[in-house]
Amino acid sequence: MATPTKPTSNLIRFPVVREKTGMSTTGVYRGMERGDFPKPVRIGPRAVAWVESEIDEWIQQRIEASRQEGAA
């Protein structure tokens, strides 16, 4: 019997977050302040990264919201 595996999560750094979302630095940080953009995780004393699956989910939510607005 195979052992179930946990889904893996990749950590991505800020330049990749900006590239994937198309957002500016200010836009990302404002979204985090408002609570509508994923927050990073600390990976070192002076380094953070974002969970890629959370960024991908955020992108998918934006796409779905946009499609619903267009249908209304």
C-alpha positions as CSV (number, residue, x, y, z in Angstrom):
1,M,0.0,0.0,0.0
2,A,1.4,3.4,-1.0
3,T,1.9,6.0,1.7
4,P,-0.1,9.2,1.0
5,T,2.2,12.1,0.3
6,K,1.6,15.7,1.4
7,P,1.4,18.2,-1.4
8,T,4.6,20.1,-1.7
9,S,4.8,23.9,-1.6
10,N,7.5,25.9,-3.4
11,L,8.7,29.1,-1.9
12,I,9.2,32.0,-4.4
13,R,11.0,35.2,-3.9
14,F,9.6,38.7,-4.5
15,P,10.8,39.2,-8.1
16,V,8.9,36.0,-9.1
17,V,5.8,37.2,-7.2
18,R,5.9,40.4,-9.1
19,E,6.4,38.6,-12.4
20,K,3.5,36.1,-11.8
21,T,1.0,38.7,-10.7
22,G,2.0,41.7,-12.8
23,M,1.8,43.8,-9.7
24,S,4.1,46.6,-8.6
25,T,6.0,46.4,-5.3
26,T,3.7,49.0,-3.8
27,G,0.6,47.0,-5.0
28,V,1.8,43.8,-3.4
29,Y,2.5,45.5,0.0
30,R,-0.8,47.4,-0.1
31,G,-2.6,44.2,-0.8
32,M,-1.0,42.6,2.2
33,E,-1.9,45.5,4.4
34,R,-5.5,45.3,3.2
35,G,-5.5,41.5,3.9
36,D,-6.4,40.6,0.3
37,F,-2.9,39.4,-0.9
38,P,-1.0,36.4,0.6
39,K,1.6,37.3,3.2
40,P,5.1,35.9,3.0
41,V,6.8,33.5,5.3
42,R,10.2,34.2,6.9
43,I,13.0,32.1,5.5
44,G,15.9,33.8,7.2
45,P,16.7,36.7,9.5
46,R,16.3,39.2,6.7
47,A,14.6,37.1,4.0
48,V,11.0,36.2,3.1
49,A,9.3,34.2,0.4
50,W,5.8,33.5,-0.7
51,V,4.1,30.1,-0.9
52,E,3.7,29.6,-4.6
53,S,0.4,27.8,-4.3
54,E,-1.1,30.7,-2.4
55,I,0.0,33.1,-5.1
56,D,-1.4,30.8,-7.8
57,E,-4.7,30.6,-5.8
58,W,-4.8,34.4,-5.5
59,I,-4.4,34.7,-9.3
60,Q,-7.1,32.2,-10.0
61,Q,-9.5,34.1,-7.7
62,R,-8.8,37.3,-9.6
63,I,-9.5,35.5,-12.9
64,E,-12.8,34.0,-11.6
65,A,-13.9,37.4,-10.1
66,S,-13.2,39.1,-13.4
67,R,-15.2,36.5,-15.4
68,Q,-18.1,36.9,-13.0
69,E,-18.1,40.7,-13.4
70,G,-18.1,40.4,-17.1
71,A,-21.1,38.0,-17.0
72,A,-23.2,40.3,-14.8
